Amino acid sequence: MPVKILIIDDEKDHAFLTKTILEQVDNNYQADFVSDSREGLKKAIEERPHVILCDYRMPDLTGLDVLRELRKAEIDIPFIVVTASGSEKVAVDFMKEGAYDYVVKDVAYGETLQAVIEKSLDKYRMKKDKERLETEVSEAYSKLKETQKELIQSEKLAALGTFSSGIAHEVKNPLAVILGGIEFLELTLSNASGDTKMAMTKIKEATLRADSIIQGLLKFAKPSEAEFTLLKPEDIINETLALMKYRCPLKNIEIKTEFDQDIGINADKNQIQQVLFNILMNAVESMPQGGTITITTGTWINDQNTGQSSCFIKIKDTGQGISQDMLPKLFEPFFTTKRDKKGTGLGLSIAKTILDNHNGNLLIESKISKGTEVRIILPLTRKNKE
């Protein structure tokens, strides 16, 4: 690759001499010169030569002015100042502004020119190699920190799973006794006062909620073994929507669907239904005044080079949305944005665990007052042509 050298010198004869010397000492050099410093600055910015040889004293912009303008534009090109004075102060001033080297117009000019250029090019390459290495080290460190964070979180989840399983079994038995006792009291005190009945109802509701939390802990600690079968995403979605109609009112909520009929997945039907149900319930609860839920299925390109694809199920609502600072916490066990609605904070943790076990993923984007978009990513296993 030729080394392009721009010479900026108001003495045309000297500029031409420099060009001739350069192209004679190395046939890989391609030299060009301009006699106007402003034109030289413009040419340097537009054409980005490999090296700039710039005269120190010029009538319009001095060599120092040209260098400062280049650095102001954040253009790092090996800049060599050419001076007739040979003053050390000149060299120091230029080096402070970022010049790579300087050369004196004297009898040895032709002999030293190539050496100065090669030295500056080596310095530039070393600088760029150092910057590239620092960037690679920084990126590697960031990846290491992220991996470390994921490992710590994984260890926390594993420990929590073991702890939760033991606690859940211990709590489940007394809860069963309390629930049985309340049901017995409801039968024997059927003629009790309204306050007594209300108290029993509240105790029963609280006990059932506690039991629901325990069930969630057990699922989180030890998800059931998956039974993989070939499924159509739209069939699971339609069954889940039918189930929802019996579990929650869909007042003022419109559900739109757009399915790709030619895709299929290999998945556990009950577990994927559990994921869908949880996400859809979150969407419904985020729209207390009504809104729209749009469900779309299609293919997701994992790798542009190989063309590897996955199936996606996208669930988008027009609800209240989630703040950006809360998004990273959504998959943490017991973190919930629905304390006032008695949320347990286990739903998305379990959903993420299920999809991880399916070699899939769960992606969430959201903005306050703009709604939430959830993407369920699952391996694409076949094309349905029937």
Summary of the structure (lengths in Angstrom):
residues: 386
radius of gyration: 35.8
end to end distance: 58.0
largest distance: 119.5
contacts: 1135
relative contact order: 0.07
helix: 52%
strand: 21%
